[in-house]
Amino acid sequence: MASRLNPYISFNDNTRQAMEFYESVFGGTLAINTFAEFGAADSPDADKIMHSQLETDSGFTLMAADTPSGMEHSPGTNMAISLSGEDADELRGYWAKLSEGGNVSLPLEKQMWGDEFGMCVDQFDIPWMVNINQPRA
């Protein structure tokens, strides 16, 4: 397998709900494992998600975990997940689902560079950027 770069998100005890939401947005196969499943059954984190991974039919991979006890969970503003491509219907569908219940900071609309682009923060406080590439002359 070639090297891949994947977003990995840390949540504060709501990874299962977030990843099930992303599965409903993107489809695909979701694998979820708790700390207990990896040998920490007696841990206070036993029921927390140690690792989850969503693999979609479009080739997207999204990973996430609950923040273990004793580690700080600090959602930041220094990252966003970017979706881009030429399939306008697919990308508009993702946008509709991601922005529903969230906060749209820039509506998905034609921008000065010619593409449709929008930014939102979903219901789990994750920032998203969606860019629909337009044919270039």
Beta strands, then each sheet from edge to edge (+ up, - down):
strand 1: 8-11
strand 2: 29-34
strand 3: 49-55
strand 4: 61-66
strand 5: 81-85
strand 6: 103-110
strand 7: 116-121
strand 8: 127-132
sheet 1: 1+ 4+ 3- 2+
sheet 2: 5+ 8+ 7- 6+
end
